[in-house]
């Protein structure tokens, strides 16, 4: 059996890994030679947590921003979030009061979408639902001036379908911000089938201007990051059914260097998001495929993570730190029994090997499918958006130096998954 993947304290080439990552960040931001369009005013549709964060990112970069919401109450909450972010920046010494006030003065908030007509860029940040986003973009396509760019913040949905609804698909691009949008540096810039070169060039230029690390992705379910993360999370969920517990999986991967384990991350972001996405894909899924069941069972019982006070862990009295919950252990054992698994012990090295193997394998498929342009782009995405340890250089940089572990991990993932598992060409990927 291959040796255990290197524990965090034993990584031999951290400086080289970080140098690789720095070069990868520079390469990822390169785009087409086309001149970017002029963007002077930005619109954001949706004033929820994500929309408020996106608006803040543009305000902090010096853009006048118009935020639109359907209901006045929702709009007021969004404006309050934006003000609170600026007030906290002043309190922490990250901004002068005068600068914060200038940013807020550049904000226009309205319930009238006609206020977006003069914007050069409009970003939709509404509920992650195809019909909702498609209808909105169809309206924006006829409302916003010619030459303005229409961007979707979708994290999973088919950008080409959304673009077609606008009647001007060349002006459409995906801008997948990561939450909190005014802090997280990663920005997936999604190029659709008909996205014009100057639209893409503008998106990349804006990303750099916002202080982001823009990475170009093509269209697929989840783009680069969420597609790979879903494969990783799925194997971790399979291991729960087979004998592991959430705290064991999280501890093993945090020891490797992840900022948080997958189940702590799920509780933080909200389990209902993954649950909704899984249900969205159910109609097109082959019934022979293995689908994990613990997350669904938790959500069916109203355990959506930290926001509901319980998910994979429990959060008493609004605590930010999760506590191990025997109720979850009972649910996991129920699912294992229903699915015919004889639970067994998992060593930390086995957990790491299989989870990392899933990441590398899906990364290889993302490259083979043309979703990412280069292996180093995947390293940038996983480090800056998903907590992969920076001092390991990203999953593909790490994999090239731990090939035996990767091969063993992929083989284990394939055995566990069974029907439908697609194996990447590892020889080509790591050559």
KAZI-V496855 format. One record per residue. PHI is phi in degrees with one decimal (999 if undefined). PSI is psi in degrees with one decimal (* if undefined). D_CENTER is the distance of its C-alpha to the mean C-alpha in whole Angstrom. Layout:
phi=PHI psi=PSI d_center=D_CENTER
phi=PHI psi=PSI d_center=D_CENTER
This chain:
phi=999 psi=139.6 d_center=33
phi=-61.4 psi=154.4 d_center=31
phi=-65.7 psi=158.8 d_center=31
phi=-60.3 psi=138.6 d_center=28
phi=-52.3 psi=140.9 d_center=25
phi=-53.4 psi=127.1 d_center=26
phi=-64.9 psi=160.3 d_center=26
phi=-54.4 psi=-38.2 d_center=24
phi=-72.9 psi=-11.7 d_center=27
phi=-108.7 psi=9.3 d_center=29
phi=-64.8 psi=120.8 d_center=26
phi=-83.2 psi=-18.9 d_center=29
phi=-130.6 psi=51.9 d_center=28
phi=-63.1 psi=-39.6 d_center=25
phi=-64.6 psi=-41.6 d_center=27
phi=-65.4 psi=-38.1 d_center=26
phi=-63.9 psi=-42.8 d_center=23
phi=-69.5 psi=-34.5 d_center=22
phi=-64.6 psi=-41.3 d_center=24
phi=-59.1 psi=-44.2 d_center=22
phi=-65.8 psi=-39.2 d_center=19
phi=-62.8 psi=-42.9 d_center=21
phi=-66.0 psi=-36.8 d_center=22
phi=-64.8 psi=-38.7 d_center=19
phi=-62.9 psi=-40.4 d_center=17
phi=-65.7 psi=-45.0 d_center=20
phi=-64.5 psi=-38.1 d_center=20
phi=-64.2 psi=-30.6 d_center=17
phi=-79.6 psi=-6.5 d_center=18
phi=-73.2 psi=143.2 d_center=21
phi=-141.7 psi=-162.6 d_center=21
phi=-66.3 psi=160.0 d_center=24
phi=-75.8 psi=-9.3 d_center=28
phi=-59.3 psi=144.8 d_center=28
phi=-72.3 psi=136.2 d_center=28
phi=-69.6 psi=153.5 d_center=26
phi=-74.6 psi=160.1 d_center=27
phi=-80.6 psi=127.7 d_center=28
phi=-122.6 psi=114.4 d_center=26
phi=-113.2 psi=-29.6 d_center=28
phi=-134.2 psi=138.2 d_center=26
phi=-118.3 psi=140.8 d_center=23
phi=-115.6 psi=145.8 d_center=22
phi=-130.3 psi=124.8 d_center=19
phi=-102.0 psi=116.9 d_center=20
phi=111.8 psi=121.8 d_center=18
phi=-117.2 psi=27.1 d_center=19
phi=-74.1 psi=-163.6 d_center=17
phi=-57.3 psi=-47.0 d_center=15
phi=-70.7 psi=-46.6 d_center=12
phi=-60.8 psi=-40.5 d_center=15
phi=-63.8 psi=-40.4 d_center=17
phi=-66.2 psi=-40.7 d_center=15
phi=-64.5 psi=-44.9 d_center=15
phi=-59.1 psi=-42.4 d_center=18
phi=-61.7 psi=-42.2 d_center=19
phi=-58.7 psi=-42.7 d_center=17
phi=-72.7 psi=-38.5 d_center=20
phi=-60.4 psi=-42.4 d_center=23
phi=-69.4 psi=-20.0 d_center=22
phi=-91.1 psi=2.7 d_center=22
phi=96.7 psi=9.7 d_center=26
phi=-90.2 psi=139.2 d_center=25
phi=-68.5 psi=137.1 d_center=27
phi=-130.0 psi=133.9 d_center=24
phi=-107.9 psi=121.3 d_center=25
phi=-105.9 psi=132.8 d_center=23
phi=-122.2 psi=134.2 d_center=24
phi=-133.3 psi=156.8 d_center=24
phi=-71.1 psi=-44.9 d_center=26
phi=-108.0 psi=141.5 d_center=28
phi=-61.2 psi=-38.9 d_center=29
phi=-61.4 psi=-44.0 d_center=28
phi=-66.1 psi=-37.6 d_center=24
phi=-63.7 psi=-43.8 d_center=25
phi=-61.6 psi=-39.9 d_center=27
phi=-64.1 psi=-40.2 d_center=24
phi=-64.6 psi=-44.5 d_center=22
phi=-62.4 psi=-39.3 d_center=24
phi=-61.9 psi=-38.9 d_center=25
phi=-62.6 psi=-45.4 d_center=22
phi=-62.9 psi=-43.2 d_center=22
phi=-63.1 psi=-41.3 d_center=25
phi=-62.8 psi=-39.9 d_center=24
phi=-60.6 psi=-43.5 d_center=22
phi=-68.5 psi=-40.3 d_center=25
phi=-62.1 psi=-41.0 d_center=27
phi=-67.9 psi=-35.6 d_center=25
phi=-62.9 psi=-39.6 d_center=25
phi=-67.4 psi=-44.8 d_center=29
phi=-61.7 psi=-32.9 d_center=29
phi=-89.4 psi=2.5 d_center=27
phi=76.3 psi=16.7 d_center=29
phi=-91.3 psi=-9.0 d_center=26
phi=-153.3 psi=145.8 d_center=28
phi=-77.0 psi=151.6 d_center=31
phi=-57.9 psi=-40.1 d_center=32
phi=-63.7 psi=-39.0 d_center=34
phi=-67.7 psi=-43.2 d_center=30
phi=-60.4 psi=-40.5 d_center=28
phi=-66.6 psi=-36.9 d_center=31
phi=-63.3 psi=-40.9 d_center=31
phi=-61.7 psi=-46.5 d_center=27
phi=-66.3 psi=-32.3 d_center=28
phi=-68.3 psi=-22.0 d_center=31
phi=-86.2 psi=2.7 d_center=29
phi=-97.3 psi=128.1 d_center=27
phi=-114.6 psi=129.6 d_center=28
phi=-120.9 psi=131.2 d_center=27
phi=-153.4 psi=158.0 d_center=29
phi=-99.5 psi=3.5 d_center=29
phi=-102.9 psi=111.6 d_center=30
phi=-65.2 psi=-17.7 d_center=28
phi=-59.6 psi=-22.3 d_center=31
phi=-66.4 psi=-9.7 d_center=30
phi=-90.2 psi=-7.7 d_center=27
phi=-57.5 psi=-34.4 d_center=30
phi=-93.4 psi=4.5 d_center=30
phi=-75.0 psi=149.8 d_center=27
phi=-90.7 psi=-20.8 d_center=26
phi=-143.5 psi=131.9 d_center=22
phi=-125.0 psi=125.8 d_center=21
phi=-107.6 psi=122.6 d_center=17
phi=-90.4 psi=132.8 d_center=16
phi=-135.4 psi=48.8 d_center=14
phi=-95.0 psi=-177.8 d_center=16
phi=-52.3 psi=140.0 d_center=15
phi=-75.6 psi=76.5 d_center=13
phi=-141.5 psi=129.9 d_center=16
phi=-58.6 psi=-47.2 d_center=18
phi=-63.7 psi=-42.4 d_center=21
phi=-62.7 psi=-48.8 d_center=20
phi=-68.1 psi=-40.3 d_center=18
phi=-63.3 psi=-44.1 d_center=21
phi=-64.0 psi=-41.2 d_center=24
phi=-63.5 psi=-47.2 d_center=22
phi=-67.0 psi=-32.2 d_center=22
phi=-61.6 psi=-41.6 d_center=25
phi=-65.9 psi=-44.5 d_center=27
phi=-64.0 psi=-33.6 d_center=25
phi=-59.7 psi=-31.9 d_center=26
phi=-93.5 psi=-13.0 d_center=30
phi=-95.4 psi=-44.4 d_center=30
phi=-79.6 psi=146.3 d_center=28
phi=-60.8 psi=155.9 d_center=30
phi=-59.6 psi=138.0 d_center=31
phi=89.8 psi=-13.0 d_center=29
phi=-74.2 psi=149.6 d_center=26
phi=-94.9 psi=136.5 d_center=22
phi=-109.8 psi=121.5 d_center=20
phi=-119.4 psi=141.8 d_center=16
phi=-110.7 psi=137.8 d_center=14
phi=-92.2 psi=16.7 d_center=11
phi=-55.5 psi=143.5 d_center=10
phi=-103.1 psi=-11.9 d_center=6
phi=-137.5 psi=-34.2 d_center=9
phi=-71.5 psi=161.2 d_center=12
phi=-72.2 psi=107.1 d_center=15
phi=-64.0 psi=-32.4 d_center=15
phi=-65.2 psi=-37.8 d_center=19
phi=-64.9 psi=-41.2 d_center=20
phi=-65.3 psi=-42.1 d_center=19
phi=-64.7 psi=-39.3 d_center=21
phi=-60.4 psi=-33.1 d_center=24
phi=-66.7 psi=-23.4 d_center=24
phi=-76.7 psi=-22.7 d_center=25
phi=77.0 psi=3.0 d_center=28
phi=-144.6 psi=59.8 d_center=27
phi=-61.7 psi=-22.0 d_center=24
phi=-65.1 psi=-22.6 d_center=24
phi=-90.1 psi=1.1 d_center=23
phi=-103.7 psi=137.6 d_center=20
phi=-145.9 psi=153.9 d_center=17
phi=-91.1 psi=133.5 d_center=13
phi=-123.5 psi=90.7 d_center=11
phi=-90.0 psi=95.4 d_center=8
phi=-78.0 psi=156.3 d_center=8
phi=-112.0 psi=141.8 d_center=6
phi=-84.6 psi=137.0 d_center=8
phi=-75.2 psi=130.3 d_center=11
phi=-65.3 psi=-24.8 d_center=11
phi=-85.9 psi=-3.3 d_center=15
phi=-117.8 psi=-49.4 d_center=14
phi=-62.8 psi=133.7 d_center=11
phi=-84.8 psi=-25.1 d_center=12
phi=-70.7 psi=139.7 d_center=9
phi=-140.4 psi=110.3 d_center=9
phi=-80.2 psi=120.1 d_center=9
phi=-101.6 psi=109.5 d_center=12
phi=-96.8 psi=120.3 d_center=13
phi=-95.7 psi=117.9 d_center=16
phi=-80.8 psi=175.5 d_center=18
phi=-58.7 psi=-34.3 d_center=21
phi=-112.3 psi=7.9 d_center=23
phi=-59.6 psi=124.9 d_center=21
phi=-70.4 psi=152.6 d_center=24
phi=-58.5 psi=-41.2 d_center=24
phi=-74.0 psi=-24.4 d_center=25
phi=-65.8 psi=-46.8 d_center=22
phi=-63.8 psi=-43.4 d_center=20
phi=-60.8 psi=-38.0 d_center=22
phi=-65.9 psi=-43.1 d_center=22
phi=-61.9 psi=-43.2 d_center=18
phi=-66.2 psi=-41.6 d_center=18
phi=-62.8 psi=-42.9 d_center=21
phi=-63.8 psi=-41.9 d_center=19
phi=-57.1 psi=-46.5 d_center=16
phi=-63.5 psi=-39.5 d_center=19
phi=-65.5 psi=-27.1 d_center=21
phi=-82.3 psi=-2.2 d_center=18
phi=80.1 psi=19.6 d_center=18
phi=-91.6 psi=170.9 d_center=14
phi=-109.2 psi=91.7 d_center=14
phi=-77.7 psi=137.0 d_center=13
phi=-131.1 psi=128.0 d_center=12
phi=-79.5 psi=133.5 d_center=14
phi=-129.6 psi=151.8 d_center=12
phi=-94.4 psi=179.7 d_center=15
phi=-86.7 psi=124.2 d_center=14
phi=-161.2 psi=173.2 d_center=13
phi=-68.6 psi=111.3 d_center=12
phi=92.3 psi=-5.0 d_center=8
phi=57.7 psi=-135.5 d_center=9
phi=-83.6 psi=-61.0 d_center=9
phi=-67.0 psi=-53.6 d_center=6
phi=-68.1 psi=-30.9 d_center=5
phi=-64.0 psi=-46.7 d_center=9
phi=-68.2 psi=-42.9 d_center=10
phi=-63.6 psi=-34.7 d_center=8
phi=-63.6 psi=-39.9 d_center=10
phi=-64.4 psi=-40.6 d_center=13
phi=-63.7 psi=-49.6 d_center=13
phi=-63.5 psi=-37.6 d_center=13
phi=-61.4 psi=-44.6 d_center=15
phi=-64.8 psi=-36.4 d_center=18
phi=-65.7 psi=-37.7 d_center=17
phi=-68.5 psi=-37.9 d_center=18
phi=-59.2 psi=-41.0 d_center=21
phi=-64.8 psi=-30.3 d_center=22
phi=-61.5 psi=-44.1 d_center=23
phi=-65.5 psi=-27.4 d_center=25
phi=-91.8 psi=-12.7 d_center=27
phi=149.8 psi=-16.5 d_center=28
phi=-80.4 psi=166.9 d_center=25
phi=-120.8 psi=154.8 d_center=24
phi=-54.8 psi=-43.7 d_center=21
phi=-67.1 psi=-29.1 d_center=22
phi=-70.3 psi=-43.9 d_center=24
phi=-64.7 psi=-47.0 d_center=20
phi=-61.2 psi=-43.6 d_center=18
phi=-63.1 psi=-41.5 d_center=22
phi=-62.6 psi=-40.3 d_center=22
phi=-82.0 psi=-29.8 d_center=18
phi=-69.1 psi=-34.0 d_center=19
phi=-63.4 psi=-35.0 d_center=22
phi=-65.6 psi=-28.3 d_center=20
phi=129.4 psi=-1.9 d_center=19
phi=-61.1 psi=143.2 d_center=15
phi=-61.0 psi=-38.1 d_center=15
phi=-146.7 psi=150.1 d_center=14
phi=-73.3 psi=165.4 d_center=15
phi=-63.8 psi=-30.8 d_center=13
phi=-80.9 psi=-33.3 d_center=15
phi=-66.1 psi=-39.2 d_center=15
phi=-62.5 psi=-44.7 d_center=11
phi=-58.9 psi=-43.4 d_center=12
phi=-63.4 psi=-36.6 d_center=15
phi=-69.4 psi=-45.9 d_center=13
phi=-79.7 psi=-24.5 d_center=10
phi=108.8 psi=115.7 d_center=13
phi=-68.0 psi=-23.8 d_center=14
phi=-65.2 psi=-22.5 d_center=15
phi=-67.6 psi=-51.0 d_center=11
phi=-65.6 psi=-36.1 d_center=11
phi=-62.6 psi=-45.9 d_center=15
phi=-63.5 psi=-40.1 d_center=15
phi=-66.5 psi=-39.0 d_center=13
phi=-63.8 psi=-41.2 d_center=15
phi=-67.7 psi=-34.7 d_center=18
phi=-61.3 psi=-35.9 d_center=17
phi=-87.7 psi=-7.3 d_center=18
phi=-60.4 psi=-36.2 d_center=21
phi=-65.6 psi=-27.0 d_center=23
phi=-104.7 psi=4.5 d_center=22
phi=-85.3 psi=137.9 d_center=22
phi=-68.7 psi=129.2 d_center=25
phi=-63.3 psi=-13.4 d_center=27
phi=-81.3 psi=-12.1 d_center=28
phi=-72.4 psi=142.7 d_center=24
phi=-79.1 psi=128.2 d_center=23
phi=-124.0 psi=127.5 d_center=21
phi=-65.4 psi=151.8 d_center=20
phi=-120.8 psi=-9.2 d_center=22
phi=-67.5 psi=-45.5 d_center=21
phi=-58.8 psi=-43.9 d_center=18
phi=-59.4 psi=-42.4 d_center=20
phi=-64.9 psi=-40.1 d_center=23
phi=-62.1 psi=-45.9 d_center=22
phi=-66.1 psi=-36.4 d_center=20
phi=-61.3 psi=-24.8 d_center=24
phi=-97.0 psi=12.8 d_center=25
phi=77.9 psi=16.4 d_center=23
phi=-95.8 psi=93.6 d_center=21
phi=-103.1 psi=6.2 d_center=18
phi=112.4 psi=-157.3 d_center=17
phi=-57.5 psi=-38.4 d_center=18
phi=-65.5 psi=-24.0 d_center=19
phi=-103.0 psi=2.0 d_center=21
phi=88.1 psi=-5.2 d_center=23
phi=-164.5 psi=141.0 d_center=22
phi=-150.7 psi=-116.7 d_center=20
phi=-70.1 psi=-26.6 d_center=20
phi=-122.5 psi=171.8 d_center=22
phi=-111.0 psi=151.5 d_center=24
phi=-129.2 psi=79.0 d_center=24
phi=-65.2 psi=139.0 d_center=27
phi=55.0 psi=36.4 d_center=28
phi=73.7 psi=16.3 d_center=25
phi=-58.0 psi=146.2 d_center=24
phi=-86.4 psi=-17.8 d_center=21
phi=-99.6 psi=124.2 d_center=22
phi=-75.2 psi=147.3 d_center=22
phi=-115.2 psi=144.0 d_center=25
phi=-58.2 psi=137.1 d_center=26
phi=-125.8 psi=116.6 d_center=27
phi=-63.0 psi=-26.9 d_center=30
phi=-60.1 psi=-39.3 d_center=29
phi=-65.5 psi=-41.7 d_center=26
phi=-58.6 psi=-41.1 d_center=28
phi=-64.6 psi=-42.0 d_center=30
phi=-62.5 psi=-43.1 d_center=27
phi=-62.0 psi=-44.5 d_center=26
phi=-63.4 psi=-36.6 d_center=30
phi=-61.1 psi=-46.5 d_center=30
phi=-65.0 psi=-41.3 d_center=28
phi=-58.5 psi=-46.1 d_center=29
phi=-65.1 psi=-42.9 d_center=32
phi=-61.5 psi=-31.6 d_center=32
phi=-97.2 psi=4.5 d_center=30
phi=79.0 psi=23.6 d_center=33
phi=-92.2 psi=132.4 d_center=31
phi=-88.5 psi=108.8 d_center=34
phi=-64.0 psi=142.9 d_center=31
phi=-137.4 psi=167.1 d_center=32
phi=-78.2 psi=143.9 d_center=31
phi=-117.2 psi=125.3 d_center=28
phi=-79.4 psi=154.3 d_center=28
phi=-58.7 psi=-38.2 d_center=26
phi=-66.2 psi=-34.1 d_center=26
phi=-68.3 psi=-40.5 d_center=26
phi=-60.0 psi=-48.7 d_center=22
phi=-62.0 psi=-45.7 d_center=21
phi=-60.1 psi=-45.9 d_center=22
phi=-71.0 psi=-42.4 d_center=21
phi=-64.1 psi=-43.9 d_center=17
phi=-69.6 psi=-36.4 d_center=17
phi=-59.6 psi=-39.8 d_center=19
phi=-63.7 psi=-40.9 d_center=17
phi=-61.7 psi=-50.0 d_center=14
phi=-65.5 psi=-41.2 d_center=17
phi=-62.1 psi=-46.6 d_center=18
phi=-67.8 psi=-33.7 d_center=15
phi=-60.1 psi=-40.7 d_center=14
phi=-62.6 psi=-38.4 d_center=18
phi=-70.0 psi=-36.7 d_center=18
phi=-60.8 psi=-40.4 d_center=15
phi=-69.6 psi=-45.4 d_center=18
phi=-61.0 psi=-33.0 d_center=20
phi=-84.6 psi=-1.8 d_center=19
phi=76.4 psi=18.6 d_center=19
phi=-77.6 psi=-38.6 d_center=15
phi=-108.3 psi=148.2 d_center=15
phi=-82.2 psi=-31.8 d_center=18
phi=-150.9 psi=153.7 d_center=18
phi=-56.9 psi=-38.7 d_center=18
phi=-66.0 psi=-24.4 d_center=17
phi=-62.1 psi=-38.5 d_center=14
phi=-65.5 psi=-38.9 d_center=12
phi=-59.7 psi=-43.5 d_center=14
phi=-61.8 psi=-45.6 d_center=12
phi=-63.3 psi=-46.6 d_center=9
phi=-70.8 psi=-32.8 d_center=9
phi=-73.3 psi=-47.6 d_center=11
phi=-89.5 psi=-12.8 d_center=10
phi=-116.9 psi=-17.4 d_center=6
phi=-134.1 psi=12.1 d_center=7
phi=79.2 psi=10.8 d_center=11
phi=-64.3 psi=137.0 d_center=13
phi=-61.7 psi=125.1 d_center=16
phi=-62.7 psi=-33.1 d_center=17
phi=-77.2 psi=5.9 d_center=20
phi=-107.3 psi=0.1 d_center=20
phi=81.5 psi=-2.0 d_center=19
phi=105.1 psi=161.8 d_center=16
phi=-64.2 psi=-36.2 d_center=16
phi=-80.8 psi=-33.7 d_center=18
phi=-61.9 psi=-45.3 d_center=20
phi=-64.2 psi=-43.2 d_center=21
phi=-61.6 psi=-36.6 d_center=21
phi=-63.9 psi=-19.2 d_center=24
phi=-105.8 psi=-2.0 d_center=26
phi=-138.6 psi=50.3 d_center=26
phi=-63.4 psi=-40.5 d_center=26
phi=-62.4 psi=-41.2 d_center=28
phi=-62.2 psi=-42.1 d_center=26
phi=-64.4 psi=-45.9 d_center=23
phi=-60.5 psi=-41.9 d_center=26
phi=-66.0 psi=-39.5 d_center=27
phi=-66.4 psi=-40.9 d_center=23
phi=-66.2 psi=-40.9 d_center=23
phi=-61.5 psi=-40.7 d_center=26
phi=-66.1 psi=-40.8 d_center=25
phi=-64.3 psi=-38.9 d_center=22
phi=-65.4 psi=-42.3 d_center=24
phi=-63.1 psi=-40.9 d_center=27
phi=-70.8 psi=-35.3 d_center=25
phi=-79.2 psi=-44.0 d_center=23
phi=73.3 psi=-132.1 d_center=26
phi=-54.2 psi=134.1 d_center=27
phi=91.1 psi=-7.3 d_center=24
phi=-67.6 psi=131.9 d_center=23
phi=-113.4 psi=120.2 d_center=22
phi=-94.1 psi=132.1 d_center=23
phi=-75.0 psi=158.0 d_center=22
phi=-81.5 psi=91.6 d_center=25
phi=-66.0 psi=-36.3 d_center=25
phi=-60.5 psi=-42.2 d_center=28
phi=-72.9 psi=-39.1 d_center=26
phi=-64.0 psi=-41.9 d_center=23
phi=-105.0 psi=13.6 d_center=24
phi=-73.4 psi=* d_center=28
